[in-house]
């Protein structure tokens, strides 16, 4: 079925793809329908001339029956791609239709029947058909990407979809389950680039400052290996360039190399919200606050219902000293997910900067509770107690962290922060030097972390800062930001 082109169809400038409905009659196939949705979004996201809402926000509408105009308003788009997925044996049927969401009318529709092994190529075909229908401006590179035939081993594809299903839940346990499935995918098809991207992303996150649940050396080695493998197979994957950029940022402190990879990723996948989100983090680490905030808002525009995006904006606004602007962003993240520790951390950071210690301590207590005692959040709470003058509680928590470090990794950078808050400068600098030697991702915060301000004039701190080799090194080291 193909609807005739509507004369107003060229007005389509932005698109969202809510979860395609699983019509297979088997609830166990939900991951498959979700994965097809994800891949269609990824294919559409390569088109510069269109805003494409990211997966996290689109997935909020799974099983939700809302009028399309309402969904469009909530996501800030003018069109919706609706569809269904039916899997039967080795075949899959996908229906897709483009709808003018404001007028709730159909603009285009098509049915596709394919072998499961052709489903990745099919996503590009659907994206290209939609682009042609709405007269989207495609660059030669975009048209080449969407025209590429990319058959995939069905077993590998199924394992990959299961891997992303678990990866998207972003807990340590789910990330490790995702790794198992990504490994199954590359075992079935060693040329499956997207599965290597999944592995690289997993190790980047497990080794990052949020989790610190994998040693830096292990996280770096795996992320580098898998991102490089993906790019060897297909260097046009914006997601693979993003993985490599994030690895260079987190573990190599390769500021120029990371920025070059992020810029390439954004050229290839301009609507990939994670690329914008992590690029904003790089810009923050370099002290380029205004650029970081703009990029953070761009990520939020592409993924408006993802609490991590609002949380990221709040974090960057706080670092820039724009505290009154940061508060509503942190609260927006908490409206989307009241149990997100990072959003409570962001709010706590703002209150701390405002010397509103009671409120800061209350927020940091929530982060400890919601994270099941993550040492990073315990350190935040200890510092807040120290800053408030409650040294007894700060020392109690610090001793607990030192004891915890005997059985699990506790970032020495965070210990340095607490010691600094207690005025123990010598010990703080020793811990900071150890964090540098460990190549801790926390060291990325060195330029702007206000909790270390009482160390900045110390010769040891100046030496460590110089060793980090930030561009325009140290220009924020004594700034009142």
C-alpha atoms as one frame of an Amber mdcrd trajectory, in Angstrom:
protein
   0.000   0.000   0.000   1.367   3.431  -0.916  -0.417   6.687  -0.285   0.002
   9.497  -2.799   2.325  12.310  -1.831   0.531  15.171  -0.121   1.397  18.630
  -1.404   2.219  19.734   2.179   4.477  16.818   2.924   7.618  18.890   2.457
   6.700  20.704   5.665   7.901  17.670   7.661  10.984  18.788   9.571  10.991
  16.538  12.628  10.049  12.912  13.296   9.518  10.568  16.199   9.216   6.775
  15.991   7.224   5.411  18.948   7.753   1.678  19.603   6.570  -0.461  16.730
   3.806  -2.761  17.898   4.627  -6.449  18.270   1.941  -8.419  16.403   3.737
 -11.750  16.638   1.421 -12.971  19.387   4.443 -13.820  21.518   5.392 -11.446
  24.359   8.904 -12.909  24.254   9.340 -11.149  20.904   9.002  -7.676  22.449
  12.781  -7.263  22.373  12.670  -7.891  18.616  10.047  -5.212  17.951  11.896
  -2.790  20.222  15.136  -3.547  18.408  13.582  -2.907  15.010  12.315   0.424
  16.345  15.792   1.261  17.596  17.405   0.442  14.252  14.848   2.484  12.306
  15.535   5.475  14.560  19.274   4.951  14.027  18.830   4.919  10.255  16.692
   8.073  10.252  19.114   9.781  12.640  21.726   9.937   9.888  19.713  12.623
   8.048  20.942  16.149   8.820  17.930  18.018   7.482  15.535  16.408   9.954
  15.272  16.298  13.733  14.817  12.698  14.848  13.838  11.965  18.445  16.087
   9.455  20.174  15.142   6.007  21.363  14.936   6.740  25.097  12.231   9.345
  24.661  10.374   7.430  21.955  10.259   4.296  24.119   8.327   6.175  26.803
   5.253   5.600  24.622   5.472   1.814  24.607   1.979   0.513  25.361   0.704
   4.066  25.853  -2.462   5.043  24.042  -2.307   8.783  23.535  -3.594  10.913
  20.658  -0.834  11.480  18.129  -1.084  15.288  18.337  -0.397  15.030  22.075
   2.636  12.789  21.520   3.918  15.234  18.916   3.571  18.171  21.292   5.346
  16.314  24.104   8.243  15.368  21.843   8.366  18.619  19.881   7.876  17.057
  16.421   5.508  17.554  13.519   5.316  13.945  12.308   5.144  10.406  13.662
   6.194   7.094  12.114   3.820   4.396  13.323   4.180   0.735  12.570   3.950
  -2.917  13.462   6.310  -5.880  13.435   5.207  -9.448  12.843   7.732 -12.245
  13.019   6.908 -15.705  11.756   9.732 -18.205  11.526  12.547 -16.790   9.422
  10.352 -14.048   7.959   9.419 -10.636   9.276   6.707  -8.238   8.143   6.973
  -4.542   8.947   4.300  -1.956   8.278   5.272   1.695   8.478   3.220   4.826
   8.016   4.111   8.493   8.210   1.517  10.662   9.904   1.125  14.423  10.034
   0.762  14.502  13.807  -0.763  17.951  14.109  -3.551  17.147  11.659  -3.619
  13.416  12.501  -3.635  12.372   8.855  -1.663   9.786   6.919   0.966  10.995
   4.481   2.600   7.744   3.416   2.443   4.025   4.212   4.098   0.829   3.050
   4.292  -2.878   3.917   7.528  -4.851   3.793   8.060  -8.629   3.918  11.628
  -9.789   4.287  13.853 -12.582   5.498  15.113 -11.906   9.023  18.669 -11.678
   7.681  17.685  -8.693   5.522  16.074  -6.688   8.300  19.043  -4.328   8.858
  19.068  -3.389   5.193  15.312  -2.931   5.421  15.659  -0.216   8.075  17.761
   1.818   5.649  15.208   1.249   2.892  12.377   2.527   5.066  14.412   5.546
   6.155  15.308   6.317   2.554  11.667   5.960   1.464  10.552   8.375   4.188
  13.301  10.831   3.248  12.256  10.680  -0.406   8.589  11.195   0.458   9.199
  14.267   2.593  11.798  15.600   0.126  14.463  15.651   2.792  17.794  17.023
   1.663  20.245  14.149   1.688  23.981  14.656   1.332  25.779  12.243  -1.014
  27.267  10.532   2.066  23.840  10.115   3.682  22.336   8.742   0.492  25.241
   6.309   0.192  24.771   5.104   3.778  21.042   4.568   3.327  21.542   2.760
   0.011  23.989   0.265   1.482  22.999  -3.392   1.464  23.802  -4.825   4.882
  22.637  -8.423   5.297  23.303  -9.850   8.736  23.418 -13.316  10.236  19.963
 -13.828  11.832  21.412 -15.408  15.001  23.863 -12.527  15.361  21.121  -9.969
  14.826  18.864 -11.588  17.409  21.679 -11.682  19.984  22.507  -8.036  19.235
  18.897  -6.934  19.762  18.825  -8.751  23.097  22.116  -7.091  24.028  20.785
  -3.605  23.346  17.565  -4.445  25.180  19.587  -5.079  28.341  22.154  -2.316
  27.687  19.426   0.294  27.583  18.491  -0.464  31.199  21.896   0.939  32.299
  22.435  -0.964  35.533  25.655  -2.867  36.138  23.890  -6.230  36.081  22.015
  -5.432  32.868  25.148  -4.075  31.187  26.968  -7.316  31.931  24.049  -9.315
  30.530  24.215  -7.120  27.439  27.916  -7.912  27.062  27.115 -11.633  27.044
  24.653 -11.139  24.183  26.983  -8.847  22.210  29.684 -11.513  22.484  27.205
 -14.075  21.153  26.496 -11.737  18.238  30.141 -11.352  17.207  30.701 -15.095
  17.648  27.891 -15.709  15.154  29.039 -12.932  12.811  32.582 -11.555  13.357
  31.851  -8.774  10.827  28.881  -7.366  12.743  30.133  -3.853  13.493  27.170
  -2.738  15.617  27.764  -5.572  18.086  31.332  -4.346  18.632  29.907  -0.871
  19.265  27.655  -2.395  21.916  30.665  -3.975  23.613  32.660  -0.736  23.502
  29.764   1.267  24.935  29.298  -1.256  27.730  32.914  -1.101  28.885  32.992
   2.683  28.594  30.037   2.950  30.963  31.196   0.248  33.390  34.564   1.965
  33.702  33.213   5.509  33.887  33.012   7.592  37.047  29.332   6.680  37.482
  30.028   2.955  37.966  33.797   2.493  38.434  32.936  -1.212  38.550  35.596
  -2.271  36.026  39.280  -1.333  36.460  40.332   1.512  34.174  42.899  -0.662
  32.405  40.296  -3.330  31.598  37.634  -0.844  30.542  40.047   1.077  28.319
  41.549  -1.992  26.657  38.155  -3.471  25.822  36.554  -0.203  24.695  39.547
   0.580  22.454  39.624  -2.920  20.960  35.922  -3.075  20.184  35.491   0.503
  18.932  38.514   0.093  16.651  37.175  -3.237  15.378  33.809  -1.657  14.567
  35.491   1.171  12.650  37.715  -1.253  10.764  34.563  -2.966   9.547  32.566
   0.227   8.879  34.096   3.657   9.420  30.802   5.380   8.505  29.148   4.347
  11.797  28.649   7.505  13.838  27.972   5.345  16.877  31.395   3.687  16.573
  33.145   7.065  16.352  31.184   8.081  19.450  32.387   4.999  21.334  35.999
   5.739  20.418  35.606   9.418  21.333  34.183   8.513  24.722  37.012   6.055
  25.385  39.598   8.715  24.526  37.838  11.136  26.865  37.369   8.803  29.826
  40.564   6.812  29.858  43.185   8.446  27.614  42.651  12.147  28.403  43.223
  12.612  24.682  41.313  15.872  24.464  42.031  16.690  20.820  41.565  13.108
  19.644  38.288  12.799  21.525  36.922  16.028  20.078  37.872  15.004  16.536
  36.036  11.691  16.938  32.948  13.373  18.413  32.867  15.854  15.540  33.098
  13.026  13.017  30.353  11.107  14.848  28.029  14.109  14.741  28.640  14.589
  11.013  27.710  10.939  10.393  24.821  10.724  12.900  23.672  14.280  13.668
  20.619  13.102  15.596  22.486  10.669  17.866  21.754  12.170  21.290  24.467
  10.218  23.110  27.132  11.746  20.867  25.911  15.230  21.782  25.575  14.312
  25.467  29.100  12.913  25.798  30.571  15.650  23.609  29.042  18.153  26.044
  30.912  16.355  28.830  34.198  16.756  26.973  33.543  20.473  26.490  32.776
  20.811  30.195  35.992  19.025  31.146  37.874  21.537  29.005  36.186  24.472
  30.736  34.261  25.512  27.609  31.081  26.019  29.589  28.915  27.874  27.074
  29.651  25.370  24.308  29.031  22.491  26.708  25.664  23.860  27.782  24.568
  24.462  24.178  25.524  20.915  23.213  23.752  19.586  26.314  20.560  21.368
  25.329  20.874  19.919  21.824  21.064  16.421  23.310  17.992  17.179  25.389
  16.114  18.433  22.328  16.817  15.129  20.591  15.911  13.069  23.681  13.491
  15.238  25.681  12.080  12.488  27.900  15.439  11.010  28.914  16.141  12.131
  32.491  19.895  11.770  31.919  19.772  14.608  29.384  18.149  17.063  31.796
  20.502  15.856  34.521  23.478  16.501  32.234  22.316  20.041  31.503  21.858
  20.691  35.237  25.382  19.418  35.932  26.896  21.738  33.310  24.900  24.769
  34.402  25.997  24.187  37.990  29.649  23.901  36.968  29.310  27.200  35.098
  27.874  28.876  38.199  24.430  29.326  36.632  22.768  27.893  39.704  19.253
  29.275  39.321  19.050  27.794  35.841  20.400  24.443  37.035  17.681  23.852
  39.640  14.714  23.484  37.222  16.765  21.191  34.976  17.591  18.893  37.897
  13.958  18.938  38.999  12.868  18.188  35.432  15.064  15.075  35.479  13.489
  14.036  38.781   9.994  14.490  37.373  10.938  12.017  34.649  12.608   9.627
  37.117  12.367  10.395  40.857  14.782   7.530  41.576  17.676   8.764  39.438
  20.671   9.216  41.775  22.497  11.542  39.393  19.612  14.016  39.346  19.573
  14.123  43.151  23.347  14.605  43.002  22.920  17.537  40.610  20.397  19.173
  42.919  22.644  18.515  45.901  25.577  20.119  44.080  23.561  23.274  43.444
  22.463  23.514  47.072  26.065  22.958  48.132  27.228  25.836  45.937  24.531
  27.984  47.527  25.729  26.981  51.032  22.273  25.479  51.602  23.809  22.575
  53.490  20.681  21.011  54.972  19.087  20.639  51.528  22.350  19.437  49.991
  22.804  16.769  52.646  19.202  15.629  52.180  19.759  15.186  48.427  23.057
  13.359  48.867  21.442  11.005  51.381  18.934  10.111  48.664  21.724   9.353
  46.198  23.328   6.948  48.676  20.015   5.220  49.319  18.981   4.979  45.648
  22.424   3.739  44.531  22.616   1.051  47.211  25.616   2.687  48.811  27.695
   3.641  45.773  30.978   4.996  47.228  30.926   7.986  44.879  27.714   9.243
  46.440  28.874   8.443  49.969  31.888  10.683  49.285  29.584  13.478  48.087
  27.639  13.212  51.333  30.829  13.184  53.419  32.070  16.332  51.689  28.732
  18.071  52.280  28.958  17.263  55.996  32.523  18.611  56.061  31.518  21.802
  54.243  28.645  22.317  56.669  31.015  22.074  59.657  29.824  18.627  60.767
  33.273  17.059  60.824  32.239  14.080  62.949  29.795  12.767  60.354  32.299
  13.488  57.578  35.073  11.522  59.318  32.685   8.663  60.065  31.747   8.321
  56.397  35.360   8.701  55.283  36.492   5.885  57.569  33.668   3.764  56.173
  34.908   4.442  52.633  38.445   3.473  53.595  37.180   0.224  55.054  35.019
  -0.372  51.970  38.080   0.041  49.748  39.452  -3.242  51.109  36.709  -5.196
  49.350  35.744  -3.000  46.374  37.122  -0.128  44.366  36.620   3.299  45.931
  37.828   6.162  43.690  40.819   7.815  45.335  39.781  11.081  43.683  36.642
  11.057  45.822  38.714  10.372  48.922  40.826  13.402  47.952  37.667  15.502
  47.779  36.601  14.509  51.290  40.074  15.118  52.713  40.054  18.537  51.034
  36.694  19.300  52.598  38.139  18.435  56.005  41.122  20.696  55.415  43.552
  17.760  55.290  45.457  19.190  52.345  48.532  16.937  52.459  46.458  13.758
  52.514  44.103  15.139  49.869  47.000  15.879  47.513  48.469  12.420  48.076
  45.109  10.841  47.190  44.798  13.095  44.139  48.251  12.048  42.962  47.207
   8.415  43.349  44.056   9.086  41.313  46.249  10.551  38.574  48.480   7.467
  38.600  45.388   5.243  38.406  44.209   7.263  35.394  40.859   7.726  37.127
  38.073   9.133  34.907  37.250  11.400  37.857  40.401  13.393  37.046  38.537
  14.856  34.057  36.793  17.154  36.572  40.011  18.724  37.776  39.622  22.078
  36.018  36.201  22.938  37.392  35.577  20.915  40.581  34.995  23.628  43.184
  35.422  21.144  46.012  39.164  21.215  45.366  39.530  25.003  45.356  41.535
  25.053  48.593  44.198  22.919  46.877  44.656  24.893  43.679  47.549  27.073
  44.810  49.515  24.127  46.188  52.555  23.189  44.105  51.527  19.512  43.999
  48.137  20.434  42.569  49.716  22.701  39.938  52.032  19.843  38.952  49.159
  17.354  38.606  47.081  19.844  36.647  49.965  20.442  34.249  50.401  16.682
  33.811  46.762  16.406  32.640  47.706  18.557  29.604  44.388  20.307  29.259
  44.308  22.703  26.303  44.907  26.238  27.656  46.050  24.349  30.739  44.986
  25.755  34.057  43.073  28.772  32.764  40.228  27.890  35.144  42.415  26.710
  37.983  41.997  29.908  39.998  38.915  31.322  38.257  35.800  32.174  40.258
  33.447  30.156  38.086
